[in-house]
Amino acid sequence: MKRHLLALAVFGLAATGQASAAPREKPASSCPPGFAALENSNTCVRISGRVRADALVGSPRSRVFDSFETRASGRVQLDVRTRTEYGPLRAVIRAEGVGR
């Protein structure tokens, strides 16, 4: 399960990077900076996240100098905003994963 979340985080970051790499001309929208407008609606979406990897060789806390430890973590967040007749509506979904 944790590996799936980490893979999802990497995929989300890659998809976000590709989407922002190709500038497109489009009409001005009422979305906040960093958000993309969905076609034919007044809904704005943002996919964000992060990936972190650590490696430790030869821990100073122990006398064993040939130790090797790795850790990885990731997070993907989907933020959706839309205007309703009652005011703004916001939904956030966040998935986090840690692997060793």
HUBEL-V63396 format. One record per run of one state. SS is the DSSP state (~ for helix, > for strand, _ for the rest). FROM is the first residue (numbers start at 1). LEN is the number of residues. If there is no record, write none. Layout:
SS & FROM & LEN
SS & FROM & LEN
This chain:
_ & 1 & 1
~ & 2 & 20
_ & 22 & 14
> & 36 & 2
_ & 38 & 5
> & 43 & 15
_ & 58 & 10
> & 68 & 17
_ & 85 & 2
> & 87 & 13
_ & 100 & 1
